[in-house]
Amino acid sequence: MTNPNSYLLRQYGITLAERDAIVAEQGGKCAACERVFDGTVRMEVDHDHNIARQKLFIERLPDWNYAAFLNKTDASCIAIGTTRKEARRNGQRELRRRSVRGVLCGGRYAGCNRKIGRIDKIPWLQAVTQYLQDPPARKVLSRIPK
């Protein structure tokens, strides 16, 4: 079985202790549906793929180290390494860390993490919310006599 700490570091750039602190901040519950993580509910780290997959730019620094940047115009360095490869790896780990949103209940078919992963485009979600709150069929059917 995989070591949970090394899995979390590799996948999301966070430690097991940091994941547990996020769960504690959420009150020991799924951040979406508030199911209690009681040992029977699977915990999954939710993250934003758009952040995790951003392109990095690597530049050499005056001290012969390398730095990873999010874009060529922004001067804020997100990671440093002694080689290009190390700077890229450290930068990608930092992006994965920044992409973490919370801990959700999991499951192959029914968990919140699975569901949110399919709908995490905010403009689309806002449009769907508007549709659910005010479905057009109600207006039409209310005008038509039974």
Buried (B, 14 or more C-beta within 10 A) or exposed (E): EEEEBEEBBEEBBBBBEBBBEBBEEBEEBBBBEEBEBEEEBBBBBBBEEEBBEBEBBBEEEEEEEBBBBBEEEEEEBBBBBEEEEBBBBBBBBBBBBBBBBBBBBBBEEEBBBBBBBEEBEEEEEEEEEEEEEEEEEEEEEEEEEE
